[in-house]
Amino acid sequence: MQKIFFITILWITPIIFLGQSVNYTFEQGQKKTELKQYDEALSDFQFVIKKDPYYYEAYFEMGKIYLKKKDTKSALKAFHD
């Protein structure tokens, strides 16, 4: 019984920390966007998407940044993905 508990903890722990890391990085990207540090924010959102391809908010934030940078093609791709 203890072995099953230990294995379960080892399996769940990285998932929890990954989720926290992704959420933290997403929030940092939002803060950088507010400070108009667009390239740094894009890097944060790209990290989030690399770790969690279904984090749709990151695609949306990237699309908004690309629009601010007048890069319509990249904005459409971000909104589409």
C-alpha positions, 0 to 999 in steps of 0.5 A, a space after each residue: 500500500 505504501 509503495 502505491 502511495 509513493 508511486 502516485 506522489 512521484 507521478 502527480 508532483 511534476 504535473 502540479 509543478 508544471 501547472 504552477 510554472 505554466 500559470 506563473 509564466 503566463 501571468 508574467 507574460 501578461 505583466 510584460 504586455 502591460 509594460 509594453 515589453 512585447 518581445 519578452 511577453 511573446 517569449 513567455 507565451 511561447 514557453 506556455 504553449 510549448 509546455 501546454 499546447 491547449 492553453 488557449 489564453 496564451 495564443 490569444 495574448 500572442 495574437 493581441 501582441 502581434 496586432 499591436 506590433 502590426 504583424 497581422 499574419 502572425 496575429 491571425 496564425 496565433 488566433 487560428 491556432 
